[in-house]
């Protein structure tokens, strides 16, 4: 006698309809990774820029706190916390953040390159006293004692994992010097043109 159950699945297809309506585990993992990456990109941005992004205060605070952490393990844990906070945002909030970041990426490559050059210059000042000597030779108008104090304080901030107040101030001084140099370039070019025309 044929087995009436042979070939039968023993369940109805409708039992799986609700399960298939939910995102797969792989999709959820991809979404989590994307949000973690978005959080990392925010952490990598200047603090003033992050503060201007419309987002819940607890998310913003988590990102700003992570920027201050120098310890590798502590930063890794805080980054996971940032990812968790990012997952609490709704689609509209995420879209606003993404639009802000897309706007940042529209910055010219020249601006980005100039900013990276300033950051590298700051790192040289913290690592090598000769870099400060060279800077003072190039810009004798700078206050040597003030700069030495800032560099010493910035090193201490990094060593003791303190807020980078002096570290940021060094960057602002270098940025101001760069701005002054750019402003002086057209005048210098005009002088060269005048010399050329008078020949």
Secondary structure by P-SEA (a helix, b strand, c coil): ccccccccccccccccccccccccaaaaaaaaaaaaaaaaaaaaccaaaaaaccccaaaaaaaaaaaacccaaaaaaaaaaaaaaaaaccaaaaaaaaaaaaaaacccaaaaaaaaaaaaaaaaaaccaaaaaaaaaacccccaaaaaaaaaaaaaaaaacccaaaaaaaaaaaaaaaaaaaaaaaaaaaaaaaaaaac
